[in-house]
Amino acid sequence: MQARLRAAGLAEIDEKLQSSERLTLEDGVRLFDTPDLLAVGYLANREREKRHGARTYFNYNLRLEPTNVCEATCLFCSFSRLQEGMPEAYTMSLEQAWDKLRQRANQPLTEVHVVNGLNPHLPFSYYTELLRGFKRIRPSIHLKCFTAVEIAYFSQLYGMSDEQVLRELKDAGLGSMPGGGAEVFADRVRKLIAPGKEHPDNWIATHRAAHGMGIPTHCTMLYGHVETYEERVDHLLRLRDLQDETGGFLAFIPLPFHPENTVFERRGWRFSTGYDDLRMIAVSRLMLDNIANVKAYWIMISTPLAQVALHFGANDIQGTVMEEQIAHAAGAVTPQEEKVQSLVSLIREAGRVPVQRDTLYNAVRTFA
């Protein structure tokens, strides 16, 4: 393998990794540039196994999007609707949202994951009561809710600071935050794919505030549209810097861009390749040396490729993800739910040890 790493131009990176020296932006770009994907995967798998051995995590979770009405005009999104009354626009009543959890009373869920559009017609009490209702139905449930973009929107719409918003949501039951809305941090990219969306510094600031209040969060990147390799690596380094500062990120989730039903599809964009998806996961594992977990999000890359990703740096395969809407609106052809036994089987078939976890990565059950 050493000869292969030298031939791929990765010998210096290999030496850095073996001496626990941090990789630079230039190193990250080299990992993307080298045509030898298997060499990159070897390095990423080695780092993965240093941290986790063969253990591979998943959780039993329910995904909800109570409203898709959204003022934002992100060009990559095919889920949102600009106004109430538009075709396919919807907003669940609180009872409708709570019923999604009530209907699963016999299932051992540990997490409800909530993401919404930026709906100008709802009072802030809709969101706090939403959380309180979930907690009344199942007090033990962990609520992973509201992206940094939503928090910033609440602050603007309701005349509150981010800290005030987070404090009230935490008092209502918020346990952690998802990582959506990061897209790619580079200004050039955001102007092209999400004009008018908040500045990436605000995303960073919101997560910093959450971490300071004891609210752990996740982080993401939406890749495979107009970004360069340098912009991908810059994004990863900004996440790494914040993790150095706060230690509040639980996991990183690379999200491949799905162009179906967006303006990008009409302009000729296609889905990312498995080759690029595996490389993205591997480089993420190598660059994010201080974030413990990297997810292979099967909803967007398929379960067969997620299995392969477990040998390219990923140590988490997400979860059951019941009722996901956003990726499917953009053309995901995966099921809207995976059963626990299916996840256990696909992890085992990949030669890994399945571990059901809660949101905070406490083991619920190990499938030996």
N, C-alpha and C positions, 0 to 999 in steps of 0.2 A: 504493500500500500504506500510505503514511503516513496517509491519510484513513481507511482501514479500521482501522488500529491505534488512531487517536483515537476512532473510533466505538465500538470494543470496550473503551475505557477502558485501553488498554495503551501509550499514548504515553510515559508516565513510565517504564515498565518497559523499553520500547525504548531510551530515552535511557540508562538505567542500563547496559544490555547493551552499547551501543555505546561507552560510556566505561569498560567493564570494572569497573563497580561491582556489588557483590554484591547479590543479591535477598534480601529479608526474608521473614519468615513471612507478612506481610500481602500482599506481592507474590505469593507462591505461592498463597495463597487466591484472590486476584483472577484468576490464570491458570486456576484450576479453575472459578471462578464465571462467567467471561464465556461467553456462549453461542457466540461466534465461534471455533469450533475451528480453522478455517483460519488465523486470525490467530495463534493460539498456535503452530500448526504451522509457520508461516512463521518465527517467531522461533527456534523450536527447530532448524529445518533450517539456518538461517543460522549458529547456533552449532555445529552438527554439521559443517558444511562448513568453518568456520574451522579446526577441529581435524583433519579427516580428508579434506577434499575429497570425491571420489566413492568413495573406498575403503570397502569393506564386508567385514568379517572373518567367517570361520567356521573351525571346526577339525574334525579327523577324530578323533572320540572315541567311546569305549564307556562307557555308563552302567550301573552295577551296583548292586543293592540286595541284598547277601548274606543279610540277615535282615529279616523284617518283624515279628518279635516285638518288642513295645514296651510298656514300662510306662506311658508317657505317655498321657493321656486327652484329647488335643486334639480338640475337637468338629468341627474342619474336616477331619479326616483320614479317608480311606476306605481307605487302604493298609495300616495297621498292624493287628496282631492282638495282643490283650492277653497271651495265654499260648500256650506250645507246646501242640500237640494240638488247638487250635481249628481249625475249618474254614478252609482256605486259609493257615494259619500255616506258615511254612517257615524253615529256616536251612540255607544251603548249607554243605557241607563245604569245607575249603580246596581240595581237589582240584577240586570242582565249580566253585568260583569261578575258580580258575586256568585251568580248561578253557575258560571263556568267552574268555580271551585267547588260549590256545593255538589255539582253533578259528579265529582270525582271523590266523594266522601270515602269510598272504600279503597282508594289508591294511596299508597304511602308516599305522596309528594313531599318534597322538602323545600321546594322553591316555586314562587310565582314571579315571573319575569315580565315586566310591563314596559312597553314603549309606545308612544303616541305621536300623532301629528301635533303641530302647533296650532291649537284650536282657540280662536279669540272669543268664542261664545260661552266658554265654561268658567264658572267661578273657581277660585283656588280651593274652596271647600269641596269641590268635586273630587280633587286628588287626595286631600287628606281623609275624606270620608271613604274613598275607595280603599285606602290602606287600612283604615280602622275596621272596615267591614270584613276584609280578608282575615284580619286578626281575630275578629269575633267568631268567624266561622271555624278557623283553625289557628289557635293561639301559637302553635309551634312553627307555623310556616315562616320561611325566610322570604322577605320581599326585596327583590332586586329590581329597582324601578327607576325610570326617568333618566335619560341621557343628559350630559352636560348642556346640550343645546336646549333641551326642555327646561332645565333649571334656569338658564339665562333668560329664556322666554318668560317664565313665570316671574322672574325678578322685574323684567321690563313691564309686563302686562299688569302686574298687581302692585307695582311701586314698592318693591322690597329689595333688600340686598340678597346676594346669593346665600350668605350665611343665615339670614332670616328664613329664607325658603327652605334650606336644608334642615334647619333646626325644627321647623314646624313639621316637615315631612318625617324627620327622625322621631319626633314625639308621637307621630301617628303610626309608626311601625316600620319605617324605611330601615332596611338592614344593610344594603349595599347598592351600588349603581352599576349599570352596564356601561360599556365603553363606546357606544355608537356616537356618530356625529363628528368623529375625528377626521374622517376621510383621509386626505393627505395634507399635511400642515403647510406645505409650500404655498406662498401667496399666489404665484402664477397659476398653480393648479386649481386653487379654490375659486379664483376669478372665472375660470373656464367651466368648472363643473357645478359650482354652487354659488353663483353671484348673489350677493346680499346676505349670505350666511355669516354668522359671527366669525370674528378673527380667531385664528387658532390659539393665540395667547389667552383668549377668554376660555377656551376649552381647558387649557392647562390650568388656568387660575381656578376654575370651578372644581376640578379634581383636586387641586392643592387644598382648597377650602374644605372639601369633603374629607380628605385624609386628616386634616387638622382637627376635625370634629369626630374622629374615630369611625368614619364611614369608609370602608374599603371600596375600591372600584376596580373595574376592568378597563382595558385599553384595546384599541383596534386600529386597523388601517384598511381603507377601501382601495384596492390596487387593481391595475390592469385597464386603465383608461388613458389618461394623457400624461401621466407622471413619468419622469426619468428614473433610472436606477439611483442617481445621486439624490433625488428627492425622496425616494423610498428610504434610503439609509439615513438621510437627515431626519426624517420622521421618527425612525427607530431611536436615533440618538437623543432626540428631545424627550421621548418617553423614558429613556434610560436615565437622563439627567433628573427628571422629576422623581423617578423611583429612588435615586441616590438621596434626594432631598427628603422624601416623605416615607418611603417604604410602603405606600398604600395600595399599589396595584397587586391584585390577586393573579391575574392571567392576561396574556396577550392573545388576541384573536385576529389573524389575517383574514380579510373578507374579499374574495374575488368579485370584481364588478360584473353584474349581470345586466346586459344592455336591453333585453327584450322589453318592448313597450315603452322605450325611452327614445329621445331624440338621437341618442348615439346609435341605436340600432338602424335608424334611417340613414345615418351617415356612414354606415358600413362596419361599425364595431361588432366584434364577435366575442363569445365567451372566452375566458382565459383557458390556456391549455393545462393539462395535468403537469406537464413539464415545468411551467411557470409556477403553478400552485405549490408543487413540492419544493421548488427552489425558494419560494417566498417563505415557506414554513421553516426550511433549514436555515436560511440566512437570519431569520428572526431569532431562532434559538441561539445562534452564535453571537449576534450583536447584543441581545438583551440578557446579559449575564447576571443581572440582578432581579429579574422577574422570573419567579419559580416555574410558572406553567405556560405552555404554549398549546393552544387548542387547534385541532383539525376539525373545522366546523362542517360536519357531514351534510348539513342542510344545503350548503352551497357548493361543496366539492364532490359529493356523492360518498356513500359508505365504502365502495371499493377503493377509491383513492384515499379516503381517510385511513383505511387499513395500512396502505403503503406509507402514509405520512407518519405513522407510528414508528417507522424506522428512518425518518428524515427530520427528527427533532421534536415532533409533537408527543406530548404525554397525556393529553386529554382529548376526548372525542365529543365533548359538550354533553348532551343528555337526550332525554326523550323528546324535548322541544315540541310539546303538543300544541297544535293550532297556530303555528307560525304563519304569518301572512306576507311580510314584506319581501322576503327573498322569492317567494312563490309568485308574487305579483310581477316580478322581474324575470320570470322564466325558469325558476328552479324546478326541476322535474323529480326531485326526491319526494318521498312521502312527507306528510305533515306531522308524522309521529313515528317514532321507533319504540318498540317495546323493550323493556329491560332485558329480557332474555335474548333479543336480537342483538343488542349492544354487547352483551356478555359474549355471545357467540362470535361476533365479528372481531372482538378484541382477542379472544382466545385463538381464533384462526390466524391472526397475525403474529402469534407466538408471544403475546403479552399477557399480563395478569390483570384481569378486570377488577377495579376497585370502585364501588359506588361511594360517592362522596356527598357532603352537603356543600352549600355555596362557599363556605370558608375553608374547604379542603380538609375537613375532618372526615375520616373514613367511617362510612355507615356499614358497609359490608364488603369483605374481600372474597372474591370467588376464586378459590385456590385452584 
